[in-house]
Amino acid sequence: GSCRHRCCPGRNNACWALGTRRAHCYCDSYCERTGDCCEDYHAACRRAAVGCVVGSWGPWSRCSSPCGVGSKARSRQVTIPPWHGGEPCPDLKQRRGCLGEHPTCGAAK
């Protein structure tokens, strides 16, 4: 069976070809763990693997609470998605705690 134009990242049971002896062989990156890769998997898929590339982090948002405990968030975008079993994308969102200290907070007490 040939993986040409059929390579898939991760575990994908729909990513297969008919191998020798009319049995299914797989073209997903999980086939390396299970040992059921098509004969040309390494030549067709592993060389073409592209790892995920992400942009830089955007700015932190304002604190969700103007007075007291809240949270801030920031994100980044995928610039090149993973392809043919390349490295998956890292986290695209981050959140952290913050303390809102708007000038009107003291007057509200």
Backbone as CSV, one residue per row, in Angstrom:
resi,resn,N_x,N_y,N_z,CA_x,CA_y,CA_z,C_x,C_y,C_z
1,GLY,0.823,-1.193,0.000,0.000,0.000,0.000,0.858,1.243,0.000
2,SER,0.335,2.309,-0.547,1.095,3.539,-0.659,0.484,4.653,0.182
3,CYS,1.334,5.364,0.906,0.891,6.503,1.712,0.962,7.813,0.924
4,ARG,1.374,7.766,-0.312,1.511,8.980,-1.111,0.218,9.789,-1.063
5,HIS,0.302,11.035,-0.593,-0.834,11.963,-0.454,-1.879,11.489,0.557
6,ARG,-1.511,10.609,1.479,-2.461,10.113,2.473,-1.950,10.230,3.897
7,CYS,-0.908,10.962,4.127,-0.310,11.032,5.459,-1.187,11.840,6.410
8,CYS,-1.331,11.349,7.620,-2.184,12.000,8.623,-1.436,12.114,9.955
9,PRO,-1.658,13.201,10.683,-1.055,13.324,12.014,-1.860,12.533,13.036
10,GLY,-1.206,12.176,14.128,-1.902,11.534,15.242,-2.439,10.165,14.894
11,ARG,-3.526,9.798,15.569,-4.168,8.501,15.335,-5.417,8.750,14.508
12,ASN,-5.460,8.173,13.322,-6.569,8.412,12.405,-6.896,7.119,11.673
13,ASN,-7.945,6.432,12.106,-8.302,5.149,11.519,-8.787,5.258,10.081
14,ALA,-9.091,6.459,9.624,-9.522,6.651,8.242,-8.330,6.847,7.307
15,CYS,-7.137,6.857,7.836,-5.922,7.139,7.065,-5.189,5.829,6.780
16,TRP,-5.672,5.087,5.803,-5.096,3.779,5.509,-5.036,3.541,4.002
17,ALA,-4.367,2.476,3.632,-4.293,2.023,2.247,-4.341,0.502,2.268
18,LEU,-4.595,-0.092,1.115,-4.545,-1.552,1.037,-3.103,-1.965,0.836
19,GLY,-2.606,-2.760,1.761,-1.222,-3.208,1.683,-1.131,-4.549,0.973
20,THR,0.021,-5.138,1.076,0.191,-6.474,0.521,-0.740,-7.427,1.254
21,ARG,-1.155,-8.444,0.583,-2.086,-9.442,1.155,-3.458,-8.850,1.457
22,ARG,-3.785,-7.723,0.803,-5.114,-7.103,0.914,-5.490,-6.693,2.335
23,ALA,-4.497,-6.520,3.181,-4.748,-6.071,4.558,-4.534,-4.559,4.627
24,HIS,-5.212,-3.914,5.560,-5.030,-2.468,5.754,-3.660,-2.190,6.335
25,CYS,-3.019,-1.161,5.810,-1.832,-0.603,6.438,-2.142,0.872,6.645
26,TYR,-1.477,1.515,7.585,-1.849,2.869,7.986,-0.766,3.892,7.663
27,CYS,-1.237,5.125,7.470,-0.370,6.250,7.103,-0.470,7.375,8.126
28,ASP,-0.951,7.066,9.324,-1.007,8.068,10.390,0.241,7.917,11.260
29,SER,0.617,8.970,11.956,1.851,8.904,12.733,1.770,7.887,13.874
30,TYR,0.562,7.462,14.250,0.408,6.471,15.319,0.846,5.073,14.863
31,CYS,0.902,4.857,13.551,1.260,3.524,13.051,2.663,3.109,13.487
32,GLU,3.522,4.076,13.800,4.862,3.720,14.267,4.803,3.018,15.619
33,ARG,3.837,3.391,16.434,3.686,2.732,17.742,3.067,1.348,17.601
34,THR,2.121,1.218,16.691,1.406,-0.052,16.547,2.069,-0.998,15.553
35,GLY,3.020,-0.492,14.755,3.747,-1.347,13.830,2.958,-1.750,12.594
36,ASP,1.916,-1.000,12.244,1.107,-1.367,11.075,1.168,-0.311,9.973
37,CYS,2.341,0.328,9.831,2.538,1.347,8.796,2.636,0.700,7.418
38,CYS,2.224,1.429,6.406,2.442,0.995,5.035,3.941,1.013,4.753
39,GLU,4.348,0.256,3.748,5.767,0.108,3.447,6.461,1.437,3.151
40,ASP,5.762,2.363,2.528,6.397,3.631,2.160,6.090,4.756,3.147
41,TYR,5.610,4.426,4.335,5.241,5.453,5.307,6.404,6.411,5.585
42,HIS,7.563,5.876,5.898,8.700,6.738,6.248,9.124,7.612,5.076
43,ALA,9.151,7.053,3.892,9.557,7.827,2.720,8.516,8.880,2.364
44,ALA,7.238,8.535,2.448,6.175,9.454,2.022,5.765,10.443,3.101
45,CYS,5.814,10.037,4.354,5.248,10.867,5.421,6.278,11.516,6.335
46,ARG,7.212,10.794,6.819,8.127,11.356,7.809,9.012,12.444,7.215
47,ARG,9.413,12.312,5.973,10.226,13.361,5.363,9.412,14.625,5.169
48,ALA,8.120,14.449,4.954,7.259,15.600,4.681,6.686,16.209,5.955
49,ALA,7.070,15.692,7.118,6.505,16.189,8.372,6.886,17.651,8.597
50,VAL,5.897,18.432,8.976,6.103,19.853,9.271,5.559,20.113,10.670
51,GLY,6.398,20.601,11.555,5.955,20.913,12.906,5.181,22.214,12.954
52,CYS,4.344,22.343,13.936,3.529,23.541,14.113,4.420,24.750,14.401
53,VAL,4.057,25.871,13.806,4.753,27.132,14.071,3.697,28.132,14.534
54,VAL,3.976,28.807,15.636,3.035,29.794,16.172,3.689,31.170,16.222
55,GLY,2.856,32.196,16.200,3.336,33.565,16.304,3.650,33.918,17.744
56,SER,4.029,35.156,17.954,4.356,35.602,19.305,3.071,35.889,20.089
57,TRP,3.210,35.936,21.380,2.070,36.201,22.261,1.560,37.617,22.041
58,GLY,0.255,37.767,22.051,-0.356,39.085,21.999,-0.290,39.713,23.380
59,PRO,-0.796,40.935,23.511,-0.751,41.603,24.819,-1.745,40.966,25.799
60,TRP,-1.492,41.157,27.075,-2.430,40.692,28.099,-3.675,41.585,28.053
61,SER,-4.816,40.983,28.272,-6.062,41.749,28.343,-6.108,42.511,29.665
62,ARG,-7.085,43.376,29.799,-7.284,44.053,31.088,-7.807,43.044,32.098
63,CYS,-7.660,43.374,33.348,-8.171,42.512,34.407,-9.688,42.413,34.274
64,SER,-10.219,41.211,34.401,-11.663,41.001,34.229,-12.481,41.651,35.344
65,SER,-11.852,41.975,36.452,-12.533,42.627,37.562,-11.873,43.983,37.828
66,PRO,-12.635,45.081,37.743,-12.022,46.387,38.003,-11.612,46.549,39.463
67,CYS,-12.294,45.862,40.361,-11.978,45.919,41.789,-11.881,44.494,42.324
68,GLY,-10.751,44.102,42.814,-10.606,42.780,43.408,-9.999,41.761,42.452
69,VAL,-10.156,40.484,42.821,-9.531,39.378,42.107,-10.226,39.125,40.769
70,GLY,-9.437,38.974,39.723,-9.949,38.678,38.387,-8.909,37.892,37.614
71,SER,-8.996,37.939,36.298,-8.013,37.245,35.478,-7.727,38.039,34.205
72,LYS,-6.548,37.782,33.643,-6.115,38.362,32.383,-5.859,37.201,31.423
73,ALA,-5.949,37.469,30.128,-5.689,36.433,29.133,-4.896,37.020,27.974
74,ARG,-4.194,36.134,27.284,-3.521,36.512,26.049,-3.518,35.294,25.132
75,SER,-3.281,35.530,23.858,-3.309,34.423,22.902,-2.283,34.654,21.801
76,ARG,-2.090,33.615,21.022,-1.236,33.688,19.833,-1.877,32.825,18.755
77,GLN,-1.465,33.031,17.530,-2.068,32.353,16.388,-1.119,31.311,15.803
78,VAL,-1.694,30.312,15.155,-0.921,29.324,14.411,-0.553,29.945,13.069
79,THR,0.724,29.973,12.749,1.140,30.504,11.450,1.348,29.376,10.437
80,ILE,1.808,28.214,10.910,1.919,27.034,10.058,1.394,25.843,10.857
81,PRO,0.285,25.238,10.420,-0.254,24.091,11.158,0.629,22.855,10.968
82,PRO,0.565,21.899,11.909,1.349,20.674,11.760,0.842,19.871,10.555
83,TRP,1.751,19.173,9.919,1.385,18.435,8.721,2.134,17.116,8.687
84,HIS,1.485,16.076,8.312,2.083,14.742,8.152,2.767,14.246,9.419
85,GLY,2.114,14.428,10.539,2.658,13.905,11.787,3.728,14.757,12.422
86,GLY,3.863,16.027,11.994,4.837,16.927,12.604,4.438,17.273,14.031
87,GLU,5.309,17.965,14.725,5.057,18.332,16.121,3.737,19.093,16.255
88,PRO,2.910,18.725,17.238,1.641,19.434,17.431,1.858,20.853,17.955
89,CYS,0.825,21.649,17.889,0.913,23.035,18.336,0.958,23.130,19.862
90,PRO,1.732,24.068,20.393,1.721,24.308,21.837,0.462,25.088,22.205
91,ASP,0.301,25.385,23.478,-0.861,26.155,23.926,-0.960,27.473,23.173
92,LEU,-2.184,27.831,22.826,-2.420,29.077,22.100,-3.023,30.151,22.986
93,LYS,-3.437,29.772,24.203,-4.030,30.736,25.138,-3.388,30.582,26.502
94,GLN,-3.239,31.693,27.183,-2.749,31.696,28.560,-3.661,32.583,29.398
95,ARG,-3.795,32.218,30.661,-4.606,32.997,31.594,-3.830,33.099,32.893
96,ARG,-3.924,34.257,33.547,-3.274,34.437,34.843,-4.149,35.327,35.711
97,GLY,-3.949,35.222,37.003,-4.717,36.020,37.949,-4.246,37.468,37.983
98,CYS,-5.139,38.343,38.436,-4.787,39.764,38.567,-5.661,40.357,39.678
99,LEU,-5.304,41.542,40.086,-6.049,42.270,41.103,-6.421,43.628,40.522
100,GLY,-7.698,43.815,40.293,-8.178,45.081,39.743,-8.020,46.203,40.761
101,GLU,-7.422,47.307,40.326,-7.184,48.427,41.227,-7.611,49.733,40.581
102,HIS,-8.809,49.757,40.063,-9.339,50.964,39.438,-9.472,52.056,40.515
103,PRO,-9.242,53.329,40.173,-9.301,54.404,41.175,-10.638,54.492,41.922
104,THR,-11.715,54.059,41.333,-13.028,54.140,42.008,-13.235,53.017,43.021
105,CYS,-12.353,52.047,43.066,-12.532,50.916,43.981,-12.531,51.356,45.444
106,GLY,-11.618,52.208,45.819,-11.537,52.683,47.203,-12.769,53.482,47.599
107,ALA,-13.342,54.245,46.667,-14.518,55.060,46.956,-15.765,54.189,47.142
108,ALA,-15.773,52.996,46.537,-16.934,52.110,46.636,-17.072,51.519,48.033
109,LYS,-15.975,51.474,48.781,-16.017,50.896,50.129,-16.739,51.856,51.019
